[in-house]
Amino acid sequence: MMITAISDQRLQRIHLRVLVAISLFLERTSEAWPNQKTIALVLGGLAVNTVKNAISELRRWGYLVSCRKSVPQAGGRVLPRMS
């Protein structure tokens, strides 16, 4: 995925940074569930809206797939999962 992302002219620096930040939270299932505020903090305190917009574009371009699922590690809470 990253090789394709690196060469994709649509992606700006923020998109690549968001992908890397999400990858820090990946589980063995290739799923992650960090919230947008956590991603913003990991990236040095970016605006949450900036992260939200980048995630939306990454979904639209096929770099992220997300759905809401129960997360056992979070006490069964339903959270957005990304892969």
N, C-alpha and C positions, 0 to 999 in steps of 0.2 A: 504494500500500500504506500509506504513512504517514498519509494523511488518514483512512483507515479505522481505523488503529491509534489515532490521536489521539482519535477519538470512541468507541472501544470501551471500555465501562465495566469490562470484565474486566481490562483491562491497568492495571497499577500503574506507578509511576515506574520501577522496576527493569526491567520489560519494555521500555519505550520506550528506556531507556539501553542495554540489550543490543542492541536493533535498530540503534540509531545506531552503537554500537561495531562491530558486524558490518559495517555499511555502509561503514565506513572501509577495509575490506579487500576490497571487491567488485572483481572483475576485469571486463573488457569483456563476459564471458560471463554476467554477473550472478551469479557464484558466488564464494564466499569460503571460506577454510579456516583461519581463526584457531582455535587451540585455546582451551579454556575458561580456562586459566591466563592466556593473553595477553589475553583479553577482560576478565578480572578485574583485571589490571594496568592496562589502558587506562582502566578505570572507577575507578581510584583505590585499587586493592588490595582489592577486595571478596573475600569468601570464594568459592572456586571452586565450592563446593556451591550457593551462591546463584545463580551464573551457570548452573550445570547445571540447577537447578530452573526458572529463567526460560526457558531454551532449550526444555526439555521442554514447558512450558505453551505457548510460542509455536508449537511444532510441532503440538501437539494442537489449537490454535485456528486453524491454517492459515496463520500468518504466516511460518513457515519450513518449508522442505522440505530434508531432508538425506539423503545417502547416502554411502557410502564409495567413493571413486574414486582411481585413480592420478593423482598430481599431478606433471606433468613438471617444473614449477618447483621441486619439492621432491625432485628426483632420482628421480622415479618412485615415491616412497613412496605407500602407500595411506593417505589421510587422509579424515576426514569433510568433505564439502563441503556448504555451505549456500547456498541461494538463496531 
